[in-house]
Amino acid sequence: MTAEKENVIIVDRVSKVFRMDANYRTSLSETIKDGVALALGKKNKQKIGDKAALNNVSFTIAKGSTVGIIGRNGSGKSTLLRLLAGISEPTSGHIEIRGKVTSILDIGSGFIADLTGRENVMMAGSLMGMADTSIRQRMTEIVAFSEIGEYIDVPVKYYSSGMYLRLAFSLAVHLDMDVLLIDEVIEVGDEAFKIKSYNKLKQLTGLGHTVVICTHNMRSVAELCTECLVMEQGEIIAHGDPQEMVSDYLENVWSKSYELEKGPLQLVYPEAEMNQLPANDWVRLKYFAFEQEGEGEKLYTDKPLQIRCRYEKLTPEAAINASIWIFDANHRPIISSNNMPYQPTDVPDAIGEYSVSVTFPEHFFNKGLFFLRLHFLKDNERLIFEYPQHLPFKMHLRYVNISNLKTDGRTGAPLYMELPWKKDRAQ
């Protein structure tokens, strides 16, 4: 029997209320606007009242977990992280964190601009209670990980935002700490540094450290975290498996944005508005749709799905072919297809209107949200036209029973494929 892990973060019925009064300013621009309004003799709107950033939030996080916090802007993510970091106090409720906490919440926070990188590292380590000898022993490793080289002895006010971030992250992951709190700032680094950072975070959690990440990068949460909190209007509305939480969150966001629950997306461009059709010198798009026989309200996994497109070829030269890429809810490509022949020909298509379609078999897609990118290729090799946005479509599960769970598992891969499996009893 597996022993239950110790909880290192306990948040119990926590609320945070900000007082909004006539003297309150949320930003410099707001202060300037109010000053201009006053100079013009206009009355400022009174901002009197309370704003609840968090409302009765409760959860626990076990030792060695990597937890992602996701939600729209204003949902309370950053406020919660600042409470965990001890930067702000809750209005009501209780927060308990067992162990040393370090955080990276803003670019520039915690460093003194006129001090060198090395001096800032020494100071930060001292504030964490580390001995000078211990900090110096780790200095080489901190500098090497940050990749800033000789700039470690340059005042940090001369650093680029990327250099600043790399040193701050390197310092945080090499300090003596039990809990690491990271805001969106980790996404500022270049791709190579992100990969190295993710690997380091996985190493830390493997050694028993706990990491909490507040981010809008859904892919990072799905790939890096062991659990996920979803926030909305100051409350935690879901807490569970990262892939499930991210998938449900993205489906909800895009369904509202594109009104996907009202039916499959269909793009029809009236002939009378030719100047408004998506087009360039080669192609004019006239129609696009996701279609299923006998369906109208939703797209279902247990029916073949047809993607149909109608376009006009505008120039006499070249052969033009349609191509699609399909992405999962995290915008990761999962399949591509086109109507190009395997043996290209030099025969150009005539000017005129063409219709192309492709059909995916039943149970090819699992339930969930997908995106399609439509583009056209010239002579089977060069991209000449691409529809300006990724087109979303949502596959629904009509019913749940044992026979279709294999293709519609809640946390399964986005696609399912029937392959020639063989099962024999071993002799």
Beta strands, then each sheet from edge to edge (+ up, - down):
strand 1: 7-20
strand 2: 49-62
strand 3: 66-71
strand 4: 92-97
strand 5: 101-104
strand 6: 179-182
strand 7: 210-214
strand 8: 227-232
strand 9: 235-240
strand 10: 266-268
strand 11: 283-291
strand 12: 299-300
strand 13: 305-313
strand 14: 320-327
strand 15: 333-338
strand 16: 352-360
strand 17: 368-378
strand 18: 382-386
strand 19: 391-396
sheet 1: 2+ 1- 4+
sheet 2: 5+ 6+ 7+ 3+ 8+ 9-
sheet 3: 10+ 11- 13+ 16-
sheet 4: 12+ 19+ 17- 14+ 15-
sheet 5: 12+ 19+ 17- 18+
end
